[in-house]
Amino acid sequence: MHLSIKGVQFYMRNVQTRMPFKYGVATLTSVPILHVLVEIEVADGIRATGVAGDILPPKWFDKDPAKDYAENVDDLIAMARAAAAAYQIAGGRPRSLFDIWREGYGATLAAGDDCGLNHLTASHGSTLMERALFDGLGAALGLSYFDLLQANLPGLDLGWIYAELNGVVAGDIIAPEPLNNLYIRHTVGLSDPIWTAEIAAPDRLADGLPQALEEYIQVQALSYFKIKVNGDLEADLARLRSIAALLDQSTSDYFITLDGNEQYQNIEGFVELLERVGEDPQLARFYTSVLYIEQPLERSTALDVQLESGIRAVSERKPMLIDESDGDLNTFKEATRLGYLGVSTKNCKGLIKALANQGLARHLSAATGKGYFLTGEDLMNLPVVPLQQDLAHVAALGISHVERNGHHYVHGLDHLAAAERQGCRQQHGSLYGCQGKSVVLKIGSGAIDVSSLQVPGLGARVDVDVESMVPLEEWKFASLA
């Protein structure tokens, strides 16, 4: 199916968190969501508007200590604009979505190279355009993301990314049917309270939602948790013991992933943490429950061939995956040669890239007997667009549990316009519920119902209210204060 691009518009919406989100070297208290609207036309003259969106956070895409938050945002905006220009050239005449993406992606990376930006930052603009094209194509044809992939209407050529996938189509590697329910893997940030009693009276939010991990477990019956560590061995161990004590007494069965958030410059420091956790009787059940480890090594060393023996040693204890180092289309393949077994999928890193990585993981697993895998991780995806599009993608891939934290750090859908909140309740009543006067993500038995996302486009079929946003050219970073 061919399409062409007729226009691109950008809008910003500011969001304040209900509590600080501390990850790696950053602490997030306010953030803009960048939305892109792309008008497309398919071969028979039908036009539709596709939408995509992401928060623009500090110190995730680029951790250069010389850059402040404003510069991080400026870089991401510059790459969004570069991608819009590149994709409009690539999509100036009817072509397959894949062909437009391939040309637009390459041109966007080249623009990033000219600006001295890493490929994780540079490619983000391309991923926004890519998602908007998927959304617009599905809207034009009346087909869901899953249905588009199953019929390969985007014209994906996964063998162009990995030769091992020549002849493999998306329908071969997605789930037989999109998942209707996903387990929430709850983020435990570095500054999050663990026990309710830890929260001092002045710090109690009293906003109707859980605050401490203890409360989340009680209210949402969680069983999957993503726990961040920060490279301070004794402080990490003390915190993990506190978390383990809570989980051991509160849940009959639980599963853990550990996120190093690039806090280690050498693998030995993380090996020491793993050894101490494995030897600690207070952490025995906790250690057994660890499913995998998310990139502890700083990105400048995570793919260093000299660290291969250490990487393999960690992966023999617990499977290890790359996240922030996943800057290029072939990075996962490079990482597997060093002993990594997994890679994260985040919409901000690209849909087509994730599909290719899923295909490669299955190919390598069949060839070696090892368990290569994809995981669903979060970038504080918020409703409507970032959250629902990411969930629709994960459901299509068949990943049964996914990290989510937007509902934790931001108060429900309060950041949306009233019409958007109403649209979410009307069109996605199984995904959202009411808490007082607010609309919130509906989590029960540790899971969410995502069946309503099988709608035309990429899962976000709620009209975004651009009138409540700020056109990008009018937005100022100072407005976040």
N, C-alpha and C positions, 0 to 999 in steps of 0.2 A: 504494500500500500504506500503510495507516494503522498507527500504533503509539502507545502511550502509555508514560509513564515511571512506574515503580513505586518506584524508590529510587535514591539516589546515595551512594557512599562514597568517601572520599579516604584515600590512604596515601602515606607518604614513605619513600624509600630514599636513604641517603647514599652518595656515590661519591668516592673519592680518585683524582686523576690520577696517571699514572706520570711525567709531566713537566709543567711549567707550560705552559698555553695562553695566549699573549699575543695579544690582538686589540684593536685600537683603544686605548682607555684602560684596558682591564681585563687582569688576569692571573688565570687560573682555576687553582686547585689542588685544590679540593674543591667539590662541588655536590650539591644534592638532586635526586632525580627525583620529581616529583609524579605519582601515578597516580590516575585516577578510574575507578570501576566503576559502571556505570549499568545497572540492571535495567529491561528493557522488556517490553512485551507487545504482540504483533501481533493483528490482527483476529480470528483464529481461536482465541485464548486461549493460544497458544504463548508461553512466556517464554524470554528469553535475557539474558545479561549481556554488555554491551559494555564494552570497556576502552580507555583512552587514557593517554598519559603524555608528559611532557617534563621536561628539566632546567630548573631555575630559575636562570639565570646572572646574573652582575653586569653592569651597564652595557651591555646590549644593547637590551632593551625600553625602558629609560629611562636616559638618560645625564646626568641632572641631577647636576652635581657636588656639590650639597648633600646628596644622598642616599648613604648607604653601602650595602654589599651587603645587610645585614639588612633595610633599608628596601625595597630592590628586591624581595626575596623576600616581605616582608609585603604589598606591593602586589599581586604576582602571586597570592598565596594569597587575598587579599581578593576579587580578581576571579574566581577560581575558585569561591569560595563564592557570590558574587553570581550567577554564571552558573548554578550548580546550582539556586539558588532560582528564577531566572527561567525556566529550562528546565522545572523541575517544574511551574510554573504553566502554561507554554505546552503542556506535554505531559501535563497532567492528564486530558485526554480524548483519544480516538483521533483523530489527525490525520496528515497526511503529514510525513515528516522535514523537508521544506523549510519547511512552515508552522511547525513547532515551532522550527526554526532561525531563521526570519525574526523571529519574535516574541522568542525568547530572545536573539538577537544584539542587537536594538534595546534591549531592557531592560538587557542587560549593559553596553552602551556608555553608557546613561543613568546607570547606577550609577557607572561610571568617571568620567563628567562631574561627578557630585556629589562625588566624591573628588578632583577636580582632576587626574586621570590622563590621559596621552595615549592615543590610541585603539589604538596598537600594544600597550600594556600591557593596556588594558581588554578588548580583543577576545580576548586569549589565553585567558581563562577560557571564552569562548564556543567557541573552536576545540577545546578539550578535550572539551566536551560534544558538539559536532558530530561529532568523530571517534568518540567512544564510541557515538553513535547509529548511525553507519554500521556500526561493528563489530557492534553488537548486532543490527541489522536483518539483516545478512548471516548472522550466526550463527543467527538464528531461521529464516531461509528456506533455509539451506544454500547460499548463493550468495557468490561472491567480490565484492570491491569493483568489479572491472571488470564483472562480470555485472550487478551492481546498477545501475551507470551505463548500461550498454548498453540495459537494459530500462526505464530511468528509473523504477525502483521508489521512489526517494526523492521523486519528484514535483518535480524541479528546474524552476524557472521562471527561466532565465537572463536573459530579457528584463526581469525586474523589476530586475535589476542594471544592465544595459546595454540600452537600447532597440534598439540595433543587432542584438541577439540574439533579438528576438521570433521565436518559432517554431523557434528552434534548440534541439535537445535534446542532452544530454550525449553520446549515441552519435554525434553528428555531429562532435564535436571531440576525442574521445579517440582513441587509436591503434586501427587495425583489429583488432589483437590485442595483449594485454599483452606487453611486452618480456620475454624470458627472461634476457637478459644486459645488464648496465649497466657502462659504464666508470667506474672510480673516478677522480674528480678530487681529487688528493691536496692537502690543505691544507698550505701552508708558512707556519707562524705566525711572528710577528715575533721570537721568541726561539728558534726551532728551529735546531739545528745543520744546516749544509749538508753539510760534508765530515766524514767519520768522524774524520779526524785533528784536527779542531777540538775534539773532546770531551776535556776534561781527565780524567785518570784518576779523580779523585774524583767526577766527574759521570757517568761511564759507568754505565748502568743494569744491564747484564748480566742482563737478565730474559728472555732468549730471543727478544725481538722487535727489529726494526730500531729505530734511534734517529735517526741522521742521514738526511737526504734521500738521500745517496749509497747508503746501505744499503737504503732502501726501493726505489729503482730497481733495484738488483741482485737483490733477493729477489722483488719483485712485478712487475717489468717494466712499470712505470708509463709512461703516455704523456700523461696529462692532469694539469695542476697548477694549483692556485689559490694565487696568491702575494700576500701582504698587504704593503702599503706604509704608511708611517706619517707622511708629510708632511715628513720631514727629507730634503731633496733629495740632498745629497751622500752621506749614510748610505744612503739608498734605492738610489742608483745603484751604490755600491760593493757592496751586498748583491746587487743584481740581476746585476751582472757576475759575481759568484761563482756564483750559481745558473745563469746562462747558460753559463758555462764547464763546469759539471758536466753540464748537459743536452746541450750540443753534443757532448761527448765520449762520453756514455753512451747516448743514444737516437738511433735513425735518424730518428724522426719524433715530434714532440711538439707539444702544444697548451697554451696558457697563458690563464688569466683573471687579471686584476689586481683586487684588492679594496682600495679606499681606506678602507673602514670609517669613513667620515665624518671623516677626519682633515684635511680641507681646508675652510676657511671661505670661500674664494673660488676660482673656477674657474681663475684665472690661474696659481695655484701648481701645479695639476695639469697644465695645458697645458704649463707649463715642463718638468715631469717627462717628459711624453710626447715633447716635442720633443727633449729630451736623449737619451732612450732611442732615438728614431728616428734620431738623428744619430751615435750611438756605434757604431763598427765592431765593438766587442766584443759589442754587443747586436743586431747586424743580424738574425741568424736568430731570436733571441728575439722581437724586435719583430714580425717577420713572422708569428710563431706566436701572437700575442695574438688571441684570439677576441672578447673583449668586456671591458668595464670595469664593475666593480660599485661603485656609489655612493661616489664620493670626497667629495662635498659633505656637510657637516654638515646634519642634517635640517631645521634652522631656515632654511636657505638653498637646499636642494636643489630646491625647487619655486618659487623666487622668479622671477617673470616677467622681472625685470630681468636675470637671468642667461641668458636664452634664447639669445642669440647665442653665448655661450661654450659652453653645453651643446651647441648644434648643431655648433659647430666641433669639439668633442671627438668627437661621434658620427660626424662625417664622416671622422675618422681611424680610430676604433675604436668600434663600437656601445657605447652606455652604457645601464645599467639602474639602476632604483631597487630598494632593498632595505629599509633601515631606515625610509625615508620612507613606505613602503607601509602607511599606517595605516587607511585607509578602503576601502570597497568600490569606489569610483570613482577611487582615486588613480592607477592605471595610466593611465586615459584622460586625466586631467589632465596626467600626466607626458609623454604622447606629444605633447601640444600644445606642449611646450617643447623637443622634440627627442630625448627619450629613446626608445629603441627596444625596450627589454626590461624585464622585471620578474621577480623571483625568486619561485619557489614554495618555501615551507617549510610543513610541516604546522602549525607554531605560528602561522601567519598565516591558516590556513583552507583547507579543501578546496574548498568551493563557490566561494569567492573565486578560487582558482586556476583552477578550471574556467571561470569567467566570463572571467578574464583570457586564458586560452588561446583562448576563442572570439573575444574582441576582437582579439587578436593576429592571428588568421587572417583576420578580417574586414578589418582595416586593411591587412594585407599584400596581400590581393586587391584592395582599393580603390585602393591607392597604388603598388603594385609594390615597396614597401620591405619589408625583412625584419624585421618585428616578431616578438618571440619571448619564450618563457618559459625560465628556467633552473632547474635543481635545485641549491639551496644547502643548507648544513647548519647546525644549531645544536647541534653535538656530539651528534647522535642516538645513543643507546646501545641495545643489545639489552636486553630483547626488544622491548618495545612501541614506543618511539619510533623505533627504527631500522627495524624491519620494516614498520611502518605507513607511514613516509615512503617507503620503497622501493616498496611496493605502489602507492602513489599516483603516483610518478614513472613506474613501469612502465606504468601505465594511460594516463598522458598521452603516453607515447612519447618521453620525453626520454632521449637515448642515453647521456649522461654526467652524473654527479651528484657534487657535492662531498661527501666523507665524511672525518671526522676523529676520530670516537669511538674507532675501533680504533687510532688513533695515540696519543691522549692518555690512554686508559684501557686497562689490561691485559686484553684479551680480554673474556670473560664472567665474570671473577673476582668481579665485584660482585653476581652473581646467586646465588640459592640453588641447591643441588646439583640439586634436582628440575627447576628451570628450565633449567639447563645441559644436563641429560640430555634434556629435552624438545626443546631446540634441535637437539641432535645427532640425535635420532630422527626428528623431523618436518622438519628443514631441513638434512639432511646435505650438500646441495649448496652451502649458504650458509656453513656453519661447518665447521671442521676442528680438529684437535688440535695443540697445540704444547706438548710436555712434558705436564704435568698440567693444562694450561689448554685451554679451548675458545676459538677465535679466529675472526674473519672470514676466510674462505678467498678470497684474492685471487690470481688467476693471469692472466698476460698482461695485467695492468692492469685486470681486470674481475672481476665477481662474478656468480654464477648465482642469479637471483632467481625461478626458475620455481616453487619450492616455495611461494611466497607466494600463489599462486592457490588459496586455501583459503577456506572460509566466513568472512565478516567482512573486516576490513581488514588481512589479512596476518599477524596476530600469534597465530595459533591455538596458542599454548603457554600452559598454565594459569599465570597469575602467582601466585606464592606470597606472599599478603598476610601470612601468618604470619611471614615473614622481614622484613616491613616494619614501620613504625611508623604507627599511626593518626594522621591529620593533627592531631587535637586534642591528641595527646600529644607531638608532635614539637617540638623546640626548635632554634633556629638555632645555639646554642652547641654542639650535637652535631656540627657540621661540623668543629670544630677538631681 
